[in-house]
Amino acid sequence: MLPIGVESALGIGLALIAITLSYWALDAIHWEKILRLQPKAAQAVWLRLLVSIALGGGVAVFLIYYVRWALGLTLLFDS
């Protein structure tokens, strides 16, 4: 298993990367067609930011658990 400091740094890094990627992906959506907002309005930017935090956070949690499970598999083969 990873030391707590390494796991924490990995979690922060994965969360920031996942949130950034989800913000970039959500930028392709035409929000003005879905909502009656101007794409550069403050409300639209905040909505995109909050949705990207929710999506990116979920992806980051999944990736962190996946790394833990993958590292835990090594304990299966230790004698």
N, CA, C and O atoms as CSV, one atom per row, in Angstrom:
chain,resi,resn,atom,element,x,y,z
A,1,MET,N,N,0.833,-1.178,0.000
A,1,MET,CA,C,0.000,0.000,0.000
A,1,MET,C,C,0.884,1.250,0.000
A,1,MET,O,O,2.061,1.208,0.356
A,2,LEU,N,N,0.285,2.336,-0.403
A,2,LEU,CA,C,1.015,3.601,-0.476
A,2,LEU,C,C,1.015,4.302,0.880
A,2,LEU,O,O,0.048,4.195,1.635
A,3,PRO,N,N,2.092,5.015,1.188
A,3,PRO,CA,C,2.063,5.853,2.388
A,3,PRO,C,C,0.973,6.919,2.267
A,3,PRO,O,O,0.599,7.313,1.163
A,4,ILE,N,N,0.475,7.373,3.397
A,4,ILE,CA,C,-0.664,8.300,3.417
A,4,ILE,C,C,-0.358,9.600,2.687
A,4,ILE,O,O,-1.245,10.156,2.038
A,5,GLY,N,N,0.863,10.096,2.773
A,5,GLY,CA,C,1.223,11.343,2.086
A,5,GLY,C,C,1.221,11.183,0.578
A,5,GLY,O,O,0.762,12.065,-0.147
A,6,VAL,N,N,1.735,10.059,0.109
A,6,VAL,CA,C,1.753,9.803,-1.338
A,6,VAL,C,C,0.340,9.620,-1.853
A,6,VAL,O,O,-0.006,10.128,-2.919
A,7,GLU,N,N,-0.486,8.894,-1.098
A,7,GLU,CA,C,-1.871,8.686,-1.500
A,7,GLU,C,C,-2.644,10.006,-1.525
A,7,GLU,O,O,-3.474,10.221,-2.408
A,8,SER,N,N,-2.379,10.881,-0.571
A,8,SER,CA,C,-3.045,12.179,-0.541
A,8,SER,C,C,-2.629,13.045,-1.729
A,8,SER,O,O,-3.475,13.670,-2.367
A,9,ALA,N,N,-1.346,13.082,-2.023
A,9,ALA,CA,C,-0.864,13.856,-3.171
A,9,ALA,C,C,-1.418,13.299,-4.473
A,9,ALA,O,O,-1.786,14.060,-5.368
A,10,LEU,N,N,-1.480,11.984,-4.585
A,10,LEU,CA,C,-2.048,11.351,-5.764
A,10,LEU,C,C,-3.526,11.699,-5.903
A,10,LEU,O,O,-4.001,11.968,-7.006
A,11,GLY,N,N,-4.248,11.696,-4.797
A,11,GLY,CA,C,-5.670,12.039,-4.822
A,11,GLY,C,C,-5.915,13.474,-5.249
A,11,GLY,O,O,-6.808,13.746,-6.051
A,12,ILE,N,N,-5.122,14.392,-4.715
A,12,ILE,CA,C,-5.272,15.806,-5.097
A,12,ILE,C,C,-4.953,15.991,-6.572
A,12,ILE,O,O,-5.682,16.681,-7.284
A,13,GLY,N,N,-3.874,15.383,-7.032
A,13,GLY,CA,C,-3.497,15.498,-8.438
A,13,GLY,C,C,-4.549,14.912,-9.367
A,13,GLY,O,O,-4.909,15.527,-10.371
A,14,LEU,N,N,-5.043,13.720,-9.033
A,14,LEU,CA,C,-6.078,13.104,-9.862
A,14,LEU,C,C,-7.356,13.934,-9.879
A,14,LEU,O,O,-7.997,14.067,-10.921
A,15,ALA,N,N,-7.727,14.492,-8.730
A,15,ALA,CA,C,-8.945,15.308,-8.665
A,15,ALA,C,C,-8.806,16.550,-9.532
A,15,ALA,O,O,-9.733,16.886,-10.270
A,16,LEU,N,N,-7.686,17.234,-9.462
A,16,LEU,CA,C,-7.488,18.444,-10.263
A,16,LEU,C,C,-7.459,18.130,-11.756
A,16,LEU,O,O,-8.009,18.880,-12.562
A,17,ILE,N,N,-6.824,17.032,-12.120
A,17,ILE,CA,C,-6.776,16.639,-13.530
A,17,ILE,C,C,-8.164,16.265,-14.028
A,17,ILE,O,O,-8.553,16.667,-15.125
A,18,ALA,N,N,-8.921,15.498,-13.239
A,18,ALA,CA,C,-10.256,15.076,-13.656
A,18,ALA,C,C,-11.209,16.263,-13.771
A,18,ALA,O,O,-12.017,16.321,-14.698
A,19,ILE,N,N,-11.122,17.207,-12.840
A,19,ILE,CA,C,-11.979,18.394,-12.901
A,19,ILE,C,C,-11.618,19.253,-14.112
A,19,ILE,O,O,-12.504,19.770,-14.794
A,20,THR,N,N,-10.331,19.405,-14.380
A,20,THR,CA,C,-9.896,20.180,-15.540
A,20,THR,C,C,-10.361,19.537,-16.838
A,20,THR,O,O,-10.831,20.230,-17.741
A,21,LEU,N,N,-10.235,18.215,-16.940
A,21,LEU,CA,C,-10.675,17.521,-18.142
A,21,LEU,C,C,-12.189,17.587,-18.316
A,21,LEU,O,O,-12.677,17.726,-19.437
A,22,SER,N,N,-12.931,17.489,-17.225
A,22,SER,CA,C,-14.385,17.578,-17.353
A,22,SER,C,C,-14.814,19.002,-17.713
A,22,SER,O,O,-15.786,19.176,-18.448
A,23,TYR,N,N,-14.119,20.018,-17.215
A,23,TYR,CA,C,-14.420,21.404,-17.601
A,23,TYR,C,C,-14.165,21.599,-19.095
A,23,TYR,O,O,-14.952,22.235,-19.796
A,24,TRP,N,N,-13.056,21.044,-19.564
A,24,TRP,CA,C,-12.722,21.129,-20.984
A,24,TRP,C,C,-13.773,20.407,-21.827
A,24,TRP,O,O,-14.182,20.913,-22.872
A,25,ALA,N,N,-14.211,19.230,-21.381
A,25,ALA,CA,C,-15.215,18.473,-22.127
A,25,ALA,C,C,-16.567,19.183,-22.114
A,25,ALA,O,O,-17.272,19.184,-23.122
A,26,LEU,N,N,-16.931,19.782,-20.992
A,26,LEU,CA,C,-18.209,20.489,-20.905
A,26,LEU,C,C,-18.218,21.778,-21.711
A,26,LEU,O,O,-19.280,22.327,-22.004
A,27,ASP,N,N,-17.042,22.256,-22.066
A,27,ASP,CA,C,-16.953,23.474,-22.867
A,27,ASP,C,C,-17.494,23.248,-24.278
A,27,ASP,O,O,-17.840,24.209,-24.966
A,28,ALA,N,N,-17.570,21.991,-24.716
A,28,ALA,CA,C,-18.065,21.678,-26.048
A,28,ALA,C,C,-19.594,21.707,-26.121
A,28,ALA,O,O,-20.162,21.730,-27.213
A,29,ILE,N,N,-20.256,21.704,-24.972
A,29,ILE,CA,C,-21.720,21.716,-24.948
A,29,ILE,C,C,-22.213,23.131,-25.241
A,29,ILE,O,O,-21.674,24.103,-24.713
A,30,HIS,N,N,-23.218,23.241,-26.068
A,30,HIS,CA,C,-23.830,24.535,-26.374
A,30,HIS,C,C,-24.862,24.848,-25.291
A,30,HIS,O,O,-26.035,24.495,-25.409
A,31,TRP,N,N,-24.404,25.512,-24.243
A,31,TRP,CA,C,-25.261,25.787,-23.090
A,31,TRP,C,C,-26.400,26.736,-23.439
A,31,TRP,O,O,-27.467,26.675,-22.826
A,32,GLU,N,N,-26.188,27.607,-24.410
A,32,GLU,CA,C,-27.245,28.569,-24.753
A,32,GLU,C,C,-28.452,27.874,-25.379
A,32,GLU,O,O,-29.561,28.409,-25.351
A,33,LYS,N,N,-28.240,26.682,-25.944
A,33,LYS,CA,C,-29.370,25.940,-26.501
A,33,LYS,C,C,-30.141,25.196,-25.410
A,33,LYS,O,O,-31.346,24.981,-25.536
A,34,ILE,N,N,-29.451,24.805,-24.349
A,34,ILE,CA,C,-30.088,24.081,-23.257
A,34,ILE,C,C,-30.750,25.051,-22.288
A,34,ILE,O,O,-31.906,24.873,-21.904
A,35,LEU,N,N,-30.012,26.066,-21.905
A,35,LEU,CA,C,-30.495,27.072,-20.965
A,35,LEU,C,C,-30.565,28.416,-21.659
A,35,LEU,O,O,-29.969,28.617,-22.717
A,36,ARG,N,N,-31.279,29.308,-21.071
A,36,ARG,CA,C,-31.369,30.649,-21.661
A,36,ARG,C,C,-30.316,31.565,-21.047
A,36,ARG,O,O,-30.626,32.605,-20.466
A,37,LEU,N,N,-29.071,31.149,-21.193
A,37,LEU,CA,C,-27.950,31.922,-20.658
A,37,LEU,C,C,-27.000,32.275,-21.792
A,37,LEU,O,O,-26.876,31.541,-22.772
A,38,GLN,N,N,-26.348,33.391,-21.643
A,38,GLN,CA,C,-25.256,33.719,-22.544
A,38,GLN,C,C,-24.064,32.852,-22.137
A,38,GLN,O,O,-23.817,32.696,-20.941
A,39,PRO,N,N,-23.318,32.285,-23.081
A,39,PRO,CA,C,-22.224,31.371,-22.726
A,39,PRO,C,C,-21.137,32.002,-21.860
A,39,PRO,O,O,-20.481,31.300,-21.090
A,40,LYS,N,N,-20.936,33.309,-21.973
A,40,LYS,CA,C,-19.891,33.983,-21.187
A,40,LYS,C,C,-20.429,34.650,-19.928
A,40,LYS,O,O,-19.678,35.302,-19.202
A,41,ALA,N,N,-21.720,34.493,-19.663
A,41,ALA,CA,C,-22.300,35.100,-18.462
A,41,ALA,C,C,-21.757,34.406,-17.215
A,41,ALA,O,O,-21.352,33.245,-17.262
A,42,ALA,N,N,-21.755,35.129,-16.116
A,42,ALA,CA,C,-21.205,34.591,-14.868
A,42,ALA,C,C,-21.969,33.341,-14.418
A,42,ALA,O,O,-21.368,32.392,-13.916
A,43,GLN,N,N,-23.283,33.345,-14.597
A,43,GLN,CA,C,-24.074,32.180,-14.196
A,43,GLN,C,C,-23.699,30.951,-15.017
A,43,GLN,O,O,-23.630,29.846,-14.479
A,44,ALA,N,N,-23.458,31.131,-16.300
A,44,ALA,CA,C,-23.082,30.007,-17.162
A,44,ALA,C,C,-21.717,29.457,-16.787
A,44,ALA,O,O,-21.510,28.244,-16.784
A,45,VAL,N,N,-20.794,30.339,-16.473
A,45,VAL,CA,C,-19.453,29.905,-16.079
A,45,VAL,C,C,-19.509,29.155,-14.748
A,45,VAL,O,O,-18.858,28.122,-14.592
A,46,TRP,N,N,-20.275,29.662,-13.798
A,46,TRP,CA,C,-20.403,28.977,-12.511
A,46,TRP,C,C,-21.091,27.630,-12.659
A,46,TRP,O,O,-20.702,26.655,-12.015
A,47,LEU,N,N,-22.110,27.574,-13.503
A,47,LEU,CA,C,-22.796,26.308,-13.729
A,47,LEU,C,C,-21.842,25.286,-14.332
A,47,LEU,O,O,-21.809,24.136,-13.894
A,48,ARG,N,N,-21.066,25.696,-15.335
A,48,ARG,CA,C,-20.087,24.799,-15.949
A,48,ARG,C,C,-19.049,24.352,-14.931
A,48,ARG,O,O,-18.648,23.188,-14.922
A,49,LEU,N,N,-18.612,25.265,-14.078
A,49,LEU,CA,C,-17.620,24.937,-13.051
A,49,LEU,C,C,-18.171,23.936,-12.040
A,49,LEU,O,O,-17.493,22.970,-11.689
A,50,LEU,N,N,-19.393,24.164,-11.571
A,50,LEU,CA,C,-19.987,23.261,-10.577
A,50,LEU,C,C,-20.281,21.880,-11.155
A,50,LEU,O,O,-20.086,20.868,-10.482
A,51,VAL,N,N,-20.746,21.840,-12.389
A,51,VAL,CA,C,-20.997,20.539,-13.025
A,51,VAL,C,C,-19.680,19.811,-13.257
A,51,VAL,O,O,-19.614,18.594,-13.084
A,52,SER,N,N,-18.643,20.525,-13.642
A,52,SER,CA,C,-17.352,19.875,-13.863
A,52,SER,C,C,-16.740,19.385,-12.554
A,52,SER,O,O,-16.062,18.357,-12.544
A,53,ILE,N,N,-16.964,20.097,-11.449
A,53,ILE,CA,C,-16.479,19.614,-10.147
A,53,ILE,C,C,-17.210,18.340,-9.757
A,53,ILE,O,O,-16.598,17.401,-9.248
A,54,ALA,N,N,-18.524,18.300,-9.994
A,54,ALA,CA,C,-19.288,17.098,-9.664
A,54,ALA,C,C,-18.843,15.909,-10.509
A,54,ALA,O,O,-18.613,14.822,-9.978
A,55,LEU,N,N,-18.720,16.106,-11.812
A,55,LEU,CA,C,-18.298,15.011,-12.687
A,55,LEU,C,C,-16.843,14.619,-12.447
A,55,LEU,O,O,-16.527,13.435,-12.326
A,56,GLY,N,N,-15.966,15.605,-12.380
A,56,GLY,CA,C,-14.549,15.319,-12.162
A,56,GLY,C,C,-14.280,14.696,-10.815
A,56,GLY,O,O,-13.408,13.837,-10.685
A,57,GLY,N,N,-15.028,15.124,-9.804
A,57,GLY,CA,C,-14.869,14.518,-8.480
A,57,GLY,C,C,-15.260,13.056,-8.480
A,57,GLY,O,O,-14.594,12.231,-7.856
A,58,GLY,N,N,-16.332,12.732,-9.175
A,58,GLY,CA,C,-16.747,11.331,-9.276
A,58,GLY,C,C,-15.728,10.480,-10.011
A,58,GLY,O,O,-15.445,9.351,-9.609
A,59,VAL,N,N,-15.182,11.017,-11.081
A,59,VAL,CA,C,-14.147,10.294,-11.825
A,59,VAL,C,C,-12.898,10.119,-10.972
A,59,VAL,O,O,-12.283,9.053,-10.987
A,60,ALA,N,N,-12.517,11.151,-10.232
A,60,ALA,CA,C,-11.324,11.077,-9.387
A,60,ALA,C,C,-11.501,10.035,-8.285
A,60,ALA,O,O,-10.573,9.279,-7.995
A,61,VAL,N,N,-12.670,9.988,-7.675
A,61,VAL,CA,C,-12.923,8.985,-6.630
A,61,VAL,C,C,-12.803,7.587,-7.216
A,61,VAL,O,O,-12.198,6.704,-6.608
A,62,PHE,N,N,-13.378,7.384,-8.398
A,62,PHE,CA,C,-13.258,6.085,-9.049
A,62,PHE,C,C,-11.793,5.729,-9.302
A,62,PHE,O,O,-11.377,4.604,-9.024
A,63,LEU,N,N,-11.003,6.678,-9.827
A,63,LEU,CA,C,-9.596,6.396,-10.124
A,63,LEU,C,C,-8.787,6.116,-8.861
A,63,LEU,O,O,-7.903,5.259,-8.866
A,64,ILE,N,N,-9.084,6.834,-7.783
A,64,ILE,CA,C,-8.371,6.598,-6.528
A,64,ILE,C,C,-8.693,5.208,-5.994
A,64,ILE,O,O,-7.794,4.486,-5.562
A,65,TYR,N,N,-9.975,4.826,-6.019
A,65,TYR,CA,C,-10.344,3.480,-5.589
A,65,TYR,C,C,-9.701,2.425,-6.475
A,65,TYR,O,O,-9.258,1.388,-5.982
A,66,TYR,N,N,-9.644,2.680,-7.780
A,66,TYR,CA,C,-9.040,1.728,-8.704
A,66,TYR,C,C,-7.563,1.508,-8.378
A,66,TYR,O,O,-7.078,0.376,-8.387
A,67,VAL,N,N,-6.853,2.603,-8.088
A,67,VAL,CA,C,-5.434,2.473,-7.716
A,67,VAL,C,C,-5.298,1.681,-6.426
A,67,VAL,O,O,-4.416,0.829,-6.318
A,68,ARG,N,N,-6.162,1.949,-5.437
A,68,ARG,CA,C,-6.117,1.190,-4.176
A,68,ARG,C,C,-6.366,-0.288,-4.417
A,68,ARG,O,O,-5.661,-1.136,-3.868
A,69,TRP,N,N,-7.368,-0.606,-5.239
A,69,TRP,CA,C,-7.683,-2.009,-5.512
A,69,TRP,C,C,-6.536,-2.686,-6.257
A,69,TRP,O,O,-6.188,-3.830,-5.964
A,70,ALA,N,N,-5.951,-1.979,-7.217
A,70,ALA,CA,C,-4.847,-2.553,-7.982
A,70,ALA,C,C,-3.635,-2.813,-7.081
A,70,ALA,O,O,-2.967,-3.838,-7.217
A,71,LEU,N,N,-3.360,-1.900,-6.179
A,71,LEU,CA,C,-2.249,-2.103,-5.249
A,71,LEU,C,C,-2.572,-3.191,-4.230
A,71,LEU,O,O,-1.676,-3.900,-3.772
A,72,GLY,N,N,-3.838,-3.324,-3.877
A,72,GLY,CA,C,-4.242,-4.366,-2.949
A,72,GLY,C,C,-4.143,-5.764,-3.538
A,72,GLY,O,O,-4.036,-6.742,-2.798
A,73,LEU,N,N,-4.176,-5.868,-4.861
A,73,LEU,CA,C,-4.038,-7.179,-5.492
A,73,LEU,C,C,-2.683,-7.806,-5.234
A,73,LEU,O,O,-2.555,-9.030,-5.238
A,74,THR,N,N,-1.666,-6.979,-5.009
A,74,THR,CA,C,-0.341,-7.528,-4.726
A,74,THR,C,C,-0.356,-8.308,-3.412
A,74,THR,O,O,0.430,-9.239,-3.236
A,75,LEU,N,N,-1.241,-7.936,-2.493
A,75,LEU,CA,C,-1.339,-8.658,-1.226
A,75,LEU,C,C,-1.947,-10.046,-1.401
A,75,LEU,O,O,-1.755,-10.928,-0.565
A,76,LEU,N,N,-2.672,-10.225,-2.483
A,76,LEU,CA,C,-3.273,-11.526,-2.774
A,76,LEU,C,C,-2.208,-12.576,-3.069
A,76,LEU,O,O,-2.379,-13.755,-2.762
A,77,PHE,N,N,-1.120,-12.134,-3.664
A,77,PHE,CA,C,-0.070,-13.066,-4.091
A,77,PHE,C,C,1.104,-13.115,-3.136
A,77,PHE,O,O,2.045,-13.875,-3.368
A,78,ASP,N,N,1.082,-12.324,-2.061
A,78,ASP,CA,C,2.149,-12.400,-1.051
A,78,ASP,C,C,1.942,-13.645,-0.197
A,78,ASP,O,O,0.821,-13.987,0.180
A,79,SER,N,N,3.048,-14.307,0.094
A,79,SER,CA,C,2.952,-15.513,0.921
A,79,SER,C,C,3.419,-15.228,2.319
A,79,SER,O,O,3.414,-16.121,3.166
